[in-house]
Amino acid sequence: MNDNEKLIFIETAIKTLFNKEVPTLTPDLKLSDLGLDSLDIVELQMYYEDSINDDIVTDKPIVSVANLMAVMR
């Protein structure tokens, strides 16, 4: 999955999970700036894991679009 595909996936996931309109996503955008709290971010991560039928492991907090993109395959 290239970076553009990752951004599209994240945008679609946020719209699907949280029924939120999403501005143009950039890697430096903080997920909290989109109105997502820590539980929402975990739900977003789980949504991605479900889509790939695998778990992702990270020891770094996911607070930005770039952090989420970094763990996506």
PyMOL commands that set and color helices and strands:
alter all, ss='L'
color gray80, all
select helices_A, chain A and resi 3-18+31-34+38-52+65-71
alter helices_A, ss='H'
color red, helices_A
deselect
rebuild
show_as cartoon
